[in-house]
Amino acid sequence: MKTVVIGFYGSVLDAGRGGKRWEKWRPTLTLVQQEDWRVDRLILLHDRRHQADMRHLIQDIQSCAPETELVLEELTFQDAWDFEEVFNGLYQFAKSLNYDEENESYYIHITTGTHVAQICLFLLTEARYFPGQLVQTSPPSKKKGQMTGLTHMIDLDLGRYDLIASRFQKELEDRQEFLKSGIATRNQAFNHMIEEIELVAMRSRLPILLMGPTGAGKSKLAKRLFQLKKAKRMVSGDFVEINCSTIRGEGAMSTLFGHVRGAFTGALSDRPGLLRKADRGVLFLDEIGELGLDEQAMLLRALEDGRFLPLGGDREVESDFQLLAGTNRDLWHQVAEGRFRDDLLARINTWSFDLPPLRDRREDIEPNLQYELEQYAQKHGSYVRFNKEAYQQFLRFALDPQASWKGNFRDLNAAVQRMATLAPSGRINEAVVQKEIQRLNRHWQGSPVEDSILSRFLSEQEREDLDLFDQVQLRTVLEVCSRCRTLSEAGRILFASSIQRRASKNDSDRLRKYLTKFGLDPQAVLAQAPDPGV
């Protein structure tokens, strides 16, 4: 096969005139002076401003290697140190060449040209726009009595370099282990997801949406993503975190976007807001589905333009941050209900990852159990362990399909904290485990998360007297009523499917009778609905 070399004319290293030029090392001339390597065609890129200086090098190449076909290609840059201009020029040149890879081998000479040109040649060759191999030239060694310079071939397949490949692989594994808090997780789907998250974190600054139930680890993962990017100097600012369910109305606007002095009663001084605090860093909005529509609109503008208006201000401010968002809600369902902006969802959904609940990762319970014990030891300075029988007893319970783990990793963390605290002499025994199992079962059978709406209106005894069927139905009715201002509005939502099949369409009366059956005052229930002006 014929050998084809592509490279730049070096205006400093390749230049020279007079007899003394033969005493000087010239990289391009070195290419054609090799006894064991023949160059059949040399494509020499040059700036039009150097045409006169090139004539001596051209003559010398023709003298040393008359068999080498010399092809001159003009490639002039206004600024040879402008990365965008140089890369674009070389990219267009690479695309214009007609390659014959069956009959020709291509080599890209990266010794000459500006450092920018050398980097661009490397990138374009690595990406196969130049379908060849890199070649470097170096001056002769006087100690070894060499008369001409040397050529070195660079193989871009890093997989062939065992040490480099192992370092890259080890670094990749370390980053993934860091995102998993060093826990040797066994769930294959979760591990694949972490691999993809790590790849996205290293290559993208677009928003990342972390979905999953409460306690699935969204907040911890977001913080570790920031720490990973900070360690790689991909961000220079801070990690700023807020749970959106804790802010409402003007307070939400002020918290997120800041305010100017006098924006409202009590605004005695300017406030920067969390978006500005996150400049050049990462902003984590947990439970983003709880944001109001006005805040969503402002956030969308900030994401698209990097600019927004503080509350009460008339001058826009800027902030360059990466958004991480967490939610345990179905945002697509909220869009359908008009409670979340579809354009904001489209903006934050470029990268979305659904963190599975603990019950779907039961093979990861044991390594997480060990992790929680280690965390307890670090925090309290007390090394606590299970005895063998207690450990097996807890694992049987934890891995049983009947164990719902409604609070996910928060439940597991709390369980370990309690057992470690109650362990006699630093040893968790069967009695401690049995008490914890009973406590968890009671918690899951009457989960505060699910019964919070019922507990507003019914006593504990009244809730226990209800059949499970009635609990589920009543909970749904109360949740709908808590979002509505009138019984008629709630009735239209609850009885929407059957309204066309009924002679009587008095949904408010039907709902009033249902609530009264459980001893509930309809007006008291509606009083729990949010004020539309807030």
C-alpha positions as CSV (number, residue, x, y, z in Angstrom):
1,M,0.0,0.0,0.0
2,K,1.1,3.5,-0.7
3,T,2.0,5.8,2.2
4,V,0.4,9.3,2.3
5,V,1.4,11.9,4.8
6,I,-0.6,15.1,5.6
7,G,1.0,17.9,7.6
8,F,1.7,21.6,8.0
9,Y,4.7,23.5,6.7
10,G,6.4,24.8,9.8
11,S,7.3,28.4,9.3
12,V,9.9,28.2,12.1
13,L,11.2,24.6,12.2
14,D,11.0,23.9,8.5
15,A,12.4,27.2,7.3
16,G,16.0,27.7,6.4
17,R,18.2,28.9,3.5
18,G,21.8,28.6,2.6
19,G,24.2,25.7,3.2
20,K,23.7,25.8,7.0
21,R,20.1,24.7,6.6
22,W,21.4,21.1,6.3
23,E,22.8,21.4,9.8
24,K,19.4,22.2,11.1
25,W,16.7,19.7,12.0
26,R,13.6,20.2,9.9
27,P,10.6,18.0,10.9
28,T,9.0,17.8,7.4
29,L,12.2,16.9,5.7
30,T,12.8,14.2,8.3
31,L,9.6,12.4,7.0
32,V,11.3,11.7,3.7
33,Q,14.8,10.9,5.0
34,Q,13.9,7.6,6.6
35,E,15.7,4.5,5.2
36,D,13.0,2.1,6.3
37,W,9.9,4.2,5.6
38,R,9.0,5.5,2.2
39,V,6.5,8.4,1.7
40,D,4.7,8.1,-1.6
41,R,2.8,11.3,-1.3
42,L,3.3,14.3,1.0
43,I,0.4,16.7,1.3
44,L,1.8,19.9,2.7
45,L,-0.6,22.5,4.1
46,H,0.7,26.0,4.0
47,D,-0.2,29.6,4.5
48,R,0.0,31.8,1.4
49,R,2.2,34.2,3.3
50,H,4.9,31.5,3.5
51,Q,5.1,30.5,-0.2
52,A,8.4,32.3,-0.8
53,D,10.0,30.7,2.3
54,M,8.9,27.2,1.3
55,R,10.9,27.0,-1.9
56,H,14.0,25.8,-0.2
57,L,12.2,23.0,1.7
58,I,10.4,21.9,-1.5
59,Q,13.8,21.7,-3.3
60,D,15.3,19.7,-0.5
61,I,12.4,17.2,-0.4
62,Q,12.7,16.7,-4.1
63,S,16.4,16.3,-3.8
64,C,16.3,13.7,-0.9
65,A,13.2,11.8,-2.1
66,P,12.5,12.3,-5.8
67,E,10.1,9.3,-5.6
68,T,7.8,11.3,-3.2
69,E,4.9,13.2,-4.9
70,L,4.6,16.6,-3.2
71,V,1.2,18.1,-3.1
72,L,0.9,21.7,-1.9
73,E,-2.4,22.7,-0.4
74,E,-3.0,26.3,0.7
75,L,-4.8,26.7,4.0
76,T,-4.6,30.3,5.3
77,F,-5.9,31.4,8.7
78,Q,-6.5,34.9,9.9
79,D,-5.5,33.8,13.3
80,A,-3.6,30.5,13.6
81,W,-4.3,30.5,17.4
82,D,-8.1,30.8,17.0
83,F,-9.4,27.3,17.8
84,E,-12.7,27.7,16.1
85,E,-11.2,29.0,12.8
86,V,-8.5,26.4,12.7
87,F,-10.7,23.5,13.5
88,N,-13.3,24.5,11.0
89,G,-10.7,25.0,8.3
90,L,-9.1,21.6,8.9
91,Y,-12.5,20.0,9.2
92,Q,-13.6,21.3,5.8
93,F,-10.2,20.2,4.3
94,A,-10.5,16.7,5.8
95,K,-14.0,16.3,4.3
96,S,-12.8,17.5,0.8
97,L,-10.1,14.8,0.4
98,N,-10.8,11.6,-1.6
99,Y,-9.5,8.7,0.5
100,D,-8.6,5.3,-1.0
101,E,-8.1,3.3,2.2
102,E,-7.9,0.0,0.3
103,N,-4.7,1.1,-1.5
104,E,-3.3,3.9,0.7
105,S,-2.3,4.3,4.3
106,Y,-2.6,7.8,5.8
107,Y,-0.5,9.4,8.4
108,I,-1.1,12.8,10.0
109,H,2.1,14.7,10.9
110,I,1.5,16.7,14.2
111,T,5.0,18.1,14.9
112,T,4.6,21.3,12.9
113,G,2.0,24.1,13.1
114,T,0.7,26.0,16.1
115,H,-0.3,24.1,19.2
116,V,-3.9,24.8,18.2
117,A,-3.4,23.2,14.8
118,Q,-1.7,20.2,16.4
119,I,-4.6,19.7,18.8
120,C,-7.2,20.0,15.9
121,L,-5.3,17.5,13.8
122,F,-5.3,15.1,16.8
123,L,-9.1,15.5,17.4
124,L,-10.0,15.1,13.7
125,T,-7.9,12.0,13.4
126,E,-9.2,10.5,16.6
127,A,-12.7,11.1,15.3
128,R,-11.8,9.5,11.9
129,Y,-12.3,12.6,9.8
130,F,-8.7,11.9,8.8
131,P,-8.8,8.1,8.5
132,G,-5.2,7.6,9.5
133,Q,-2.6,7.3,12.2
134,L,-0.7,10.1,13.9
135,V,3.1,10.5,13.2
136,Q,5.6,12.6,15.1
137,T,9.1,13.5,14.1
138,S,12.0,14.3,16.5
139,P,15.5,15.6,16.1
140,P,18.5,13.2,15.8
141,S,20.4,12.1,18.9
142,K,24.0,13.3,18.8
143,K,24.9,10.8,21.6
144,K,23.7,7.9,19.4
145,G,25.4,9.3,16.3
146,Q,22.2,9.7,14.3
147,M,22.4,11.8,11.2
148,T,18.7,12.3,10.5
149,G,15.6,12.8,12.7
150,L,13.3,10.1,13.9
151,T,9.6,9.3,13.2
152,H,7.3,7.9,15.9
153,M,3.9,6.4,15.1
154,I,1.1,7.1,17.6
155,D,-1.6,4.5,17.9
156,L,-4.9,6.1,18.9
157,D,-6.4,2.9,20.1
158,L,-5.8,3.5,23.8
159,G,-7.1,0.0,24.6
160,R,-3.7,-1.3,23.4
161,Y,-1.9,0.7,26.0
162,D,-2.5,-1.5,29.1
163,L,-1.4,1.1,31.7
164,I,-3.4,3.9,30.2
165,A,-6.5,1.8,29.6
166,S,-6.4,0.4,33.2
167,R,-6.1,4.0,34.6
168,F,-9.0,5.2,32.5
169,Q,-11.1,2.2,33.6
170,K,-10.1,2.6,37.2
171,E,-11.0,6.3,37.2
172,L,-14.4,5.5,35.5
173,E,-15.1,2.8,38.2
174,D,-14.1,5.2,40.9
175,R,-16.5,7.9,39.7
176,Q,-19.4,5.4,39.5
177,E,-18.6,4.1,43.0
178,F,-18.6,7.6,44.3
179,L,-22.1,8.2,42.9
180,K,-23.2,5.1,44.7
181,S,-21.5,6.2,48.0
182,G,-19.1,3.4,47.7
183,I,-21.9,0.8,48.1
184,A,-21.3,-2.4,46.1
185,T,-24.9,-2.4,44.6
186,R,-26.0,-5.6,42.9
187,N,-29.1,-4.5,41.1
188,Q,-28.1,-4.6,37.4
189,A,-30.7,-2.0,36.2
190,F,-29.6,0.5,38.9
191,N,-25.9,0.0,38.1
192,H,-26.5,0.6,34.4
193,M,-28.4,3.8,35.3
194,I,-25.5,5.0,37.4
195,E,-23.1,4.3,34.5
196,E,-25.3,6.5,32.2
197,I,-25.7,9.2,34.9
198,E,-21.9,9.4,35.3
199,L,-21.4,9.7,31.5
200,V,-24.0,12.5,31.3
201,A,-22.5,14.3,34.3
202,M,-19.0,14.3,32.7
203,R,-20.2,15.4,29.2
204,S,-23.3,17.6,29.6
205,R,-24.4,20.8,31.5
206,L,-28.0,20.4,30.5
207,P,-30.6,20.0,33.2
208,I,-30.9,16.5,34.8
209,L,-34.3,15.3,36.2
210,L,-34.2,12.7,39.0
211,M,-37.5,11.0,39.5
212,G,-38.5,8.5,42.1
213,P,-40.4,8.1,45.4
214,T,-39.5,9.9,48.6
215,G,-36.4,8.3,50.2
216,A,-35.1,6.8,47.0
217,G,-31.9,8.8,47.2
218,K,-32.4,11.8,44.8
219,S,-31.0,14.4,47.1
220,K,-27.9,12.4,48.0
221,L,-27.3,11.6,44.3
222,A,-27.6,15.2,43.3
223,K,-25.1,16.3,45.9
224,R,-22.6,13.6,44.7
225,L,-23.1,14.7,41.1
226,F,-22.1,18.2,42.1
227,Q,-19.1,16.9,44.1
228,L,-18.0,14.9,41.1
229,K,-18.2,17.8,38.8
230,K,-16.5,20.1,41.3
231,A,-13.6,17.6,41.6
232,K,-13.2,17.7,37.8
233,R,-13.3,21.5,37.8
234,M,-16.4,21.4,35.7
235,V,-18.1,23.9,38.1
236,S,-16.5,26.5,40.2
237,G,-19.6,27.7,42.2
238,D,-21.6,26.2,45.0
239,F,-24.2,23.5,45.4
240,V,-27.5,25.2,46.2
241,E,-30.5,23.1,47.3
242,I,-34.1,23.8,48.1
243,N,-37.2,21.7,48.6
244,C,-39.8,23.5,46.5
245,S,-42.6,22.2,48.7
246,T,-41.4,24.5,51.5
247,I,-41.8,27.7,49.6
248,R,-45.1,29.4,48.4
249,G,-46.3,32.6,46.8
250,E,-44.1,35.8,46.9
251,G,-41.9,33.9,49.3
252,A,-41.1,31.4,46.5
253,M,-40.3,34.2,44.1
254,S,-38.0,35.9,46.5
255,T,-36.3,32.7,47.6
256,L,-35.5,31.6,44.1
257,F,-35.0,34.8,42.2
258,G,-34.3,37.3,44.9
259,H,-35.9,40.7,45.5
260,V,-34.9,44.4,45.6
261,R,-35.3,46.6,48.6
262,G,-38.9,47.7,49.0
263,A,-40.4,45.0,46.7
264,F,-42.9,44.2,49.5
265,T,-43.6,44.9,53.1
266,G,-40.6,43.7,55.1
267,A,-38.1,43.8,52.2
268,L,-35.6,46.1,53.9
269,S,-32.7,45.1,51.8
270,D,-31.8,43.4,48.5
271,R,-31.8,39.6,48.5
272,P,-29.8,37.7,45.8
273,G,-31.9,34.6,45.6
274,L,-30.9,31.0,45.1
275,L,-30.4,31.2,41.4
276,R,-27.7,33.8,41.8
277,K,-26.1,32.0,44.6
278,A,-25.8,29.0,42.3
279,D,-23.9,31.0,39.6
280,R,-21.2,28.8,38.1
281,G,-22.4,26.0,40.3
282,V,-25.3,23.6,40.6
283,L,-28.9,24.3,41.7
284,F,-30.9,21.4,43.0
285,L,-34.7,22.0,43.0
286,D,-36.1,19.0,44.9
287,E,-39.8,18.4,44.5
288,I,-39.9,20.7,41.5
289,G,-43.5,19.7,40.8
290,E,-44.5,21.8,43.8
291,L,-43.5,25.1,42.2
292,G,-46.3,27.5,41.2
293,L,-46.9,28.3,37.6
294,D,-45.4,31.8,37.9
295,E,-42.2,30.5,39.4
296,Q,-42.1,27.8,36.6
297,A,-42.3,30.5,33.9
298,M,-39.5,32.5,35.5
299,L,-37.3,29.4,35.9
300,L,-37.9,28.5,32.2
301,R,-36.6,32.0,31.2
302,A,-33.6,31.6,33.5
303,L,-32.7,28.3,32.0
304,E,-33.1,29.4,28.4
305,D,-31.5,32.9,28.6
306,G,-29.5,32.8,31.8
307,R,-31.4,36.0,32.8
308,F,-34.3,36.8,35.1
309,L,-35.9,39.7,37.0
310,P,-35.7,39.8,40.8
311,L,-39.0,40.4,42.5
312,G,-39.8,44.1,42.4
313,G,-36.8,44.8,40.1
314,D,-36.6,46.5,36.7
315,R,-33.2,45.3,35.7
316,E,-32.4,41.7,34.8
317,V,-29.6,39.8,36.5
318,E,-27.6,36.8,35.2
319,S,-26.7,33.4,36.5
320,D,-25.0,30.5,34.8
321,F,-25.9,27.4,36.7
322,Q,-26.7,23.7,35.9
323,L,-30.1,22.6,37.1
324,L,-30.7,19.3,38.8
325,A,-34.4,18.7,39.6
326,G,-36.0,16.0,41.7
327,T,-39.6,14.9,41.9
328,N,-41.7,12.1,43.3
329,R,-44.7,13.2,41.2
330,D,-45.8,12.3,37.7
331,L,-44.9,15.6,36.0
332,W,-46.6,14.5,32.7
333,H,-49.9,13.9,34.7
334,Q,-49.4,17.4,36.2
335,V,-49.0,18.9,32.8
336,A,-52.3,17.3,31.7
337,E,-54.0,18.7,34.8
338,G,-52.6,22.2,34.0
339,R,-50.4,22.3,37.2
340,F,-47.0,22.1,35.4
341,R,-45.8,23.8,32.3
342,D,-45.2,21.5,29.3
343,D,-42.5,23.8,28.0
344,L,-40.6,23.7,31.3
345,L,-40.9,19.9,31.4
346,A,-39.5,19.7,27.9
347,R,-36.6,21.8,28.9
348,I,-35.7,19.8,32.0
349,N,-36.4,16.4,30.5
350,T,-33.4,16.1,28.2
351,W,-31.8,13.8,30.7
352,S,-34.2,12.0,33.1
353,F,-33.5,9.1,35.4
354,D,-36.1,7.2,37.4
355,L,-34.6,6.0,40.7
356,P,-36.3,2.8,41.7
357,P,-37.8,2.2,45.2
358,L,-36.0,0.0,47.6
359,R,-38.6,-2.8,47.2
360,D,-37.5,-3.1,43.6
361,R,-33.8,-3.3,44.6
362,R,-34.0,-6.0,47.3
363,E,-30.7,-7.4,46.3
364,D,-29.2,-4.1,47.3
365,I,-30.6,-4.2,50.9
366,E,-27.7,-6.2,52.3
367,P,-24.9,-3.9,51.0
368,N,-26.9,-0.9,52.1
369,L,-27.4,-2.4,55.5
370,Q,-23.6,-2.7,55.9
371,Y,-23.2,0.9,54.6
372,E,-25.6,2.2,57.2
373,L,-23.8,0.4,60.0
374,E,-20.5,1.9,58.8
375,Q,-22.1,5.4,58.7
376,Y,-23.4,4.9,62.2
377,A,-19.9,4.0,63.4
378,Q,-18.3,7.0,61.8
379,K,-20.9,9.4,63.2
380,H,-21.1,8.0,66.7
381,G,-17.6,6.5,67.1
382,S,-19.3,3.3,68.2
383,Y,-18.8,0.1,66.2
384,V,-22.1,-1.9,66.3
385,R,-22.7,-5.3,64.7
386,F,-25.4,-7.9,64.4
387,N,-24.9,-11.4,65.9
388,K,-25.3,-14.1,63.3
389,E,-28.9,-15.1,64.1
390,A,-30.2,-11.5,64.4
391,Y,-28.5,-10.6,61.1
392,Q,-30.2,-13.5,59.3
393,Q,-33.5,-12.7,61.0
394,F,-33.5,-9.1,59.8
395,L,-32.4,-10.0,56.3
396,R,-35.3,-12.6,56.0
397,F,-37.7,-9.9,57.0
398,A,-36.1,-7.2,54.8
399,L,-36.1,-9.4,51.7
400,D,-39.6,-10.7,52.1
401,P,-42.0,-9.4,49.4
402,Q,-44.4,-8.4,52.3
403,A,-41.9,-5.8,53.5
404,S,-43.1,-2.7,51.6
405,W,-40.2,-0.3,52.5
406,K,-42.6,2.6,51.9
407,G,-40.0,5.1,53.1
408,N,-37.3,3.4,51.0
409,F,-33.8,4.1,52.2
410,R,-35.0,6.5,54.9
411,D,-36.8,3.6,56.5
412,L,-33.7,1.4,56.3
413,N,-31.5,4.2,57.7
414,A,-34.0,4.8,60.6
415,A,-34.2,1.1,61.3
416,V,-30.4,0.8,61.6
417,Q,-30.2,3.9,63.8
418,R,-32.7,2.5,66.2
419,M,-31.3,-1.0,66.4
420,A,-27.7,0.3,66.8
421,T,-28.8,2.7,69.6
422,L,-30.7,-0.1,71.4
423,A,-28.1,-2.8,70.9
424,P,-26.8,-4.1,74.2
425,S,-23.0,-3.9,74.4
426,G,-22.8,-2.9,70.8
427,R,-24.3,-6.1,69.6
428,I,-27.7,-6.2,67.8
429,N,-29.5,-9.4,69.0
430,E,-32.7,-11.1,68.0
431,A,-34.8,-9.3,70.6
432,V,-33.7,-5.9,69.2
433,V,-34.4,-7.1,65.6
434,Q,-37.9,-8.4,66.6
435,K,-38.9,-5.1,68.1
436,E,-37.7,-3.2,65.0
437,I,-39.7,-5.6,62.8
438,Q,-42.8,-4.9,64.8
439,R,-42.2,-1.2,64.7
440,L,-41.7,-1.2,60.9
441,N,-44.8,-3.3,60.3
442,R,-46.9,-0.9,62.4
443,H,-45.5,2.1,60.5
444,W,-46.2,0.5,57.1
445,Q,-49.7,-0.6,57.9
446,G,-50.6,2.9,59.0
447,S,-48.2,5.0,57.0
448,P,-48.2,8.6,58.1
449,V,-47.6,9.6,54.5
450,E,-50.8,7.9,53.3
451,D,-53.0,8.7,56.4
452,S,-52.0,12.4,56.8
453,I,-55.2,13.5,55.1
454,L,-57.3,11.2,57.2
455,S,-55.7,12.2,60.4
456,R,-56.8,15.8,59.9
457,F,-60.5,14.8,60.2
458,L,-60.5,11.4,62.0
459,S,-59.1,10.2,65.3
460,E,-56.8,7.3,65.5
461,Q,-59.6,5.1,66.8
462,E,-61.9,6.2,64.0
463,R,-59.3,5.4,61.4
464,E,-58.7,2.0,62.9
465,D,-62.5,1.3,62.8
466,L,-62.6,1.9,59.1
467,D,-62.3,-1.0,56.7
468,L,-59.3,-0.8,54.3
469,F,-61.8,-0.3,51.4
470,D,-63.3,2.7,53.1
471,Q,-59.9,4.1,54.0
472,V,-58.7,4.1,50.4
473,Q,-61.9,5.6,49.1
474,L,-62.3,8.3,51.7
475,R,-58.7,9.3,51.4
476,T,-59.1,10.0,47.7
477,V,-62.3,11.9,48.3
478,L,-60.7,14.1,51.0
479,E,-57.6,14.7,48.8
480,V,-59.8,16.0,46.0
481,C,-61.9,18.1,48.3
482,S,-58.7,19.7,49.8
483,R,-57.9,21.0,46.3
484,C,-61.3,22.5,45.6
485,R,-63.2,25.6,46.8
486,T,-66.8,24.2,46.6
487,L,-68.5,20.8,46.9
488,S,-69.8,21.3,43.3
489,E,-66.2,21.6,42.0
490,A,-65.1,18.5,43.9
491,G,-68.2,16.6,42.8
492,R,-67.5,17.4,39.2
493,I,-64.1,15.8,39.5
494,L,-65.1,12.8,41.5
495,F,-68.2,11.9,39.5
496,A,-67.1,13.1,36.1
497,S,-67.4,9.7,34.4
498,S,-71.0,8.9,35.4
499,I,-72.6,12.3,35.1
500,Q,-74.1,11.6,31.6
501,R,-75.7,8.4,32.7
502,R,-77.6,9.9,35.7
503,A,-80.9,11.7,35.8
504,S,-79.8,13.7,38.8
505,K,-76.7,15.7,38.4
506,N,-76.6,17.2,41.9
507,D,-73.0,16.1,42.6
508,S,-72.6,18.5,45.6
509,D,-75.5,16.9,47.4
510,R,-74.2,13.4,46.6
511,L,-70.8,14.3,48.0
512,R,-72.3,16.0,51.1
513,K,-74.2,12.8,52.0
514,Y,-71.0,10.7,51.5
515,L,-69.0,12.9,53.9
516,T,-71.8,13.0,56.4
517,K,-71.8,9.2,56.5
518,F,-68.4,9.3,58.1
519,G,-69.4,12.1,60.5
520,L,-67.5,14.7,58.6
521,D,-68.6,18.3,58.2
522,P,-68.4,19.2,54.4
523,Q,-67.7,22.9,55.2
524,A,-64.9,21.9,57.5
525,V,-63.3,19.7,54.8
526,L,-63.5,22.6,52.3
527,A,-61.9,24.9,54.8
528,Q,-58.7,22.9,54.3
529,A,-58.6,23.9,50.6
530,P,-55.8,26.3,49.6
531,D,-56.7,30.0,49.3
532,P,-56.6,30.7,45.5
533,G,-55.0,34.1,46.1
534,V,-51.9,32.6,47.8
